Amino acid sequence: MTTRREFLQTTAVSVLAATSVQCTHVSKVNANPGAGKAARTGVVQTVLGPIDASKLGFTLTHEHVGSGSEKIFSSRANSVADAVDRLKEARDAGIRTIVDLSTFDTGRDIRYREEISRKSGMQIVAATGQHVYAAESYNARTLEEITESFIKEIEQGIDGTDIKAGVIKVAARSDVMTPTEDKVFKAAARASKATGIAIETHTLARRRAGEKQAEVLEAEGVSPDRVSFGHSDDTDDMNYLIGLARRGYTLGMDHTFWGMAPGAMLPWQKRADCITKLIEAGYIGRMFLSNDWVHGDVERETVNPDGMLFTIRKTIPYLKQNHVSDQSIRAMTVENPRRFFGRLA
Ligand SMILES: [Zn+2]
């Protein structure tokens, strides 16, 4: 029987081997949009300051590192200690950067993120924007005011600190947007255009909600290659997925673990098969892998005890069984994030 530590070490070695493979040629089906052009890099804001995008390394693009965790931790210090342990474990497994899509309306504590990043060595990118339920205060605020609030978190800092957001996260609950959601998406588009920062969204994929979001963002003039539709693996509708990828959008395949839930309509292997089909169709350059892990969320931990490591322990080995190459794994976990999160000066 393999011990947990041995397992982690083996996994770390294989992931590091995969991520050190240099992309020396482009296969026929490789539609990596970065190929053939000078690699798009730029600078990425982390909670400990700006870094060159080439330093992102293996990146999980949609996670929540804390700290709605008061329910299970007796103190902030305990919560920090647990989060640091989990981040160190992820770092030992080869993960270098976590994009934390926790916005102000989740009760986010930005200093907490700074502290756990410093103590664990994990690079963390913070988000401006809005969580699943648009904040009530947005109903009364104008589009211009919301845009300004996003730009302020990107350019000046979050909650009076000088810790800046490196991505914009917005959400619409269904395929029909409420007037407030519509306003928030337009604000995200304008803030993205003003700052060069990319957008990640929450979508209800089984209602093809990315298509409506694309319509709103495109009307504001945002380039599809600056947008990722989260939770895209909640559907196996290949027509929908390929349609968005073909238009240049990036698909966040970040709910694979929900396929572990008892009675899940889409088992995780089926979700991973969709990733394989997208690669075979030529869209390797249009996907992210992540786990929408929420530190301290007991329900998620029960469904997915691997947490942030689900990608490394389950998804990637399964994709390899499907004959997905190390190069393709590297594209989804290293090269696509580097291109997407790099803010061009
Ligand atoms: Zn999330």
Boltz pocket constraint, residues with backbone or C-beta under 6 A from the ligand:
constraints:
  - pocket:
      binder: B
      contacts: [[A, 62], [A, 63], [A, 64], [A, 101], [A, 292]]
      max_distance: 6.0
